[in-house]
Amino acid sequence: MKMRKSLACCLTVAAAVSLLAGCSSAGGSASGSDEQVVIYSNADDEALTAIKNALDSNGYEGKYIVQGFGTSELGGKLLAEGKNLEADLVTMSTFYLQSAQDANSMFLPLDFEVKTLEEFPDYCAPITSQEGAILLNTELMEQEGLPRPASIKDLASPVYEGQLAVTDIQSSSTAWLLIQALADAYGEDGAEKILADIYKNAGDHIETSGSGPLKLCRAGEVAIGFGLRHQAVADKADGLPIDFVDPTEGNFSLTESVAVLDKGGKTNPLAMDMAQCIIENSRKELQQTYPNPLYKGESSDSANKSAYPKTFPEPLTFELFQKHQQLSEDAKQ
Amino acid sequence: MDTRKNIELKIIFWTIAAVFSLFLALPLLVLLGRSFVGDQGVTLEFYRSVIADRKFLPALGNSFLVAAAAALAATVIAFVLAYMIHYTNAPLWLKQAVRAAAMLPMFLPTITYGFAIIYSFGKQGLITRLLGTQLFDLYGFMGLMTGYVIYTVPVAFLLIHNTMGYIDKKTLVVSKVMGDGTFSTFWIAVVRPLLGTLAGAFIQAFFLSFTDFGIPASVGGSYDVVAAILYNKMIGGIPDFSRGAVVAVIMLIPSIGSICILRILERFNIRYNRISDIDLKKDPARDISWGTAGSVLSILILSIFAVIFVVPMVEEWPYKTGFSLDHIRNAFLDHELLDSYSHSITMAACTALFGTLLAYGAALITARSTLPDRYKRAIDSISLVTNAIPGMVLGVAYMFLFPGTPLQNTLTLMVLCNIVHYFSTPYLMMKNSLSKMNAGWETTAMLMGDSWLKTIIRVVTPNALSSLLEVFSYYFINAMVTISALVFIAGARTMVLTTKIKQLQYINKFNEVFVLSLLILITNLIAKALFSLLAKKLAEKKK
């Protein structure tokens, strides 16, 4: 009895203390100039490392914390929380930033010069350009005696039935890279027809997550997938039986950008400086993984550059994304 | 004296009511608002367009079918396992092994289930390789069934196992003496007193399956389920919170049906004045047959998870199968890991402590009080609603409500979210065990001059101790593995292990995902062992 009581006491006190500690450590996040800058990012590991290296070597070490998210979770948070977001700085797919800005006017115009090759809104500056490519599991390709595809259109051929995984544009923006390529090369009607056959081949493997196809290729579930090029490059370099094909329709790309939260009087002044530091100092390292040039004076002579880099003729807006979502739904019917 | 007792119970009731109003009702109302209010004011357009979507109703039907099938299978499996433990003379080690196997899936984050199934039954899977052939078509109904059954067996088992401990086994003898046949003895002495719990277990399992979107994302194939639609709407390519809210609201409707079913089955609950442990008579045939059934089911469960222990230890499953500790080393190189780990433990401990108190208080009201029925009904309804809410919906609703308040991104909010999200099973466990105890204790004690509180502390609590500890560990373990709601409310300074796992999964570092999952598993096993030790110590003290 005594033991139980003292135990209960201890537990209660311990819990109460830890709970309070939890509150105060997390509750103290109201920004001041000496506060750490909170960075939310949907970027891959390589990109995060480049960002951290740029910040650390320019005197910001220990002055920020980075929190990674999946694109959908961070997208949801941006739209729902708006200016109340914990983060002072975000890096995120550019068209998501655009929709969040449209809905919540939550970002500050950047106060430094951004010399991009293409035009970007004044509140964001691109950090990476992520390309799409066809992924292959070389062992399965050989085992099943499948011909190596050269284009996305080839994936519509019935020989690949049951051996293909793609992503669903309803839930993942990676799929947009594939649909852009089809719409650009064959027009919307042509794209819809090809897409319908691709979906038929993919069957059970129209994945919700952008990482789904590579996951299935790695697990040996399918021989062919469509996904982010740099991830396949990394797997191949690791010695996995993974290879990639740059489709002749083009390696289309999506950019991810940095933006600074507008929190009124509570805006962390360091956030803007860090955004500038990231843009000015991380591009060299980033281009090793994401070779496409984004700024004036950059070239793409990296060993990892794709065969057919291409950009969609229209700006990649949220509205275009919705239009292509509809195209994809029509192709499923 | 009676009025005094009710004052204490009413305080408990209103505390519970306050917690659930703020952290369940209010967020849900905000969400409900979203489903009706568009840019041009109040509208039914969102409902119309969701229901008109040609995929929606078939997906809803699929969800019902696969969730019900999985829940039925899980309940039967859990019953067999629990029966073997309580009603046979199978060796103790076997009983302990079966118990451990039945609980194992609960100790791992659900993210690992999809992997476990693909890496076990897929084309290059461990089991496929061992057998030389693929057992079944992985994607679609069968994959979902497998995933859901594994996911829900622990909960069904916990509920049934817990209640069986409070059933008087003398009825077995009595029934035999009365000359009942084997089957009717089985019905009268075992199944009938369990009906309420069996239905409870089925309903829990049903809603867990109905609302989960992680398993469909991995192995759903082209078999559409409504939870996947919810995911796509809420946080898909374009977050559409209004239509997402519509789907969430529609998904809540079946919980109303479940409230009715449980109400009807309540009549079957039986109270025992005394729980007597009789020696079961010798019956090797019974022991061998149930023992075999229990072993086979346990081995099946373990075999699916075996791969989780293999993957982190090899270079790159399934293509480079040399032994390697690189993934484990890499995962532990992350210097933020220690922070996340301590956040996880703190959060789980707080969730367990306060959650257990809340569930206990709620169960005291419904199972051992003379408060009017409307109070009891309110609590039962709360429990069923919490059960039918997908964690993601709770997380998204919190995201609308709490940003800008001091609670944003705090561990406190995460603890509250867990307590609300997982309330149902602990409450049912407590209620089942409390309602099986002699109803006269409080009256007797009060006639002897003890206050209500004293009676609860001196008489009821010691007798409910094993259930309280079960509930404590249930909350702890679930707080350690949960993710769907937390991913929206955790902040950069309150990251926990599972949000880290989510991040690793997103960047394709699956091996590290497995390493962290194993870390969670080991933590949970240690915690569970500590709780069992504690239970034993306390039981000894009592004697």
Interface residues (C-beta under 8 A of the other chain):
Chain A: M1 M3 R4 L7 L11 T12 A14 A15 S18 L19 A21 G22 C23 S25 A26 G27 S29 V38 I39 Y40 N42 D44 D45 I65 V66 Q67 G68 F69 G70 T71 S72 E73 G75 G76 K77 L79 A80 E81 G82 N84 L85 E86 A87 S99 E139 D168 I169 Q170 S171 S172 S173 A175 W176 G203 D204 H205 I206 E207 T208 S209 S211 G212 L214 K215 L216 R218 A219 G220 E221 Q231 D238 G239 L240 P241 F318 F321 Q322 Q325
Chain B: I118 Y119 G122 K123 Q124 Y139 G140 A217 G221 S222 A228 Y231 N232 M234 I235 G236 G237 I238 P239 F241 E316 W317 P318 Y319 K320 H343 T346 M347 A349 C350 L353 F354 V396 M399 F400 P403 G404 P406 Q408 N409 T410 L411 T412 V415 V487 F488 G491 A492 R493 T494 M495 K502 Q503 Q505 Y506 I507 N508 K509 F510 L534 K537 L538 K541
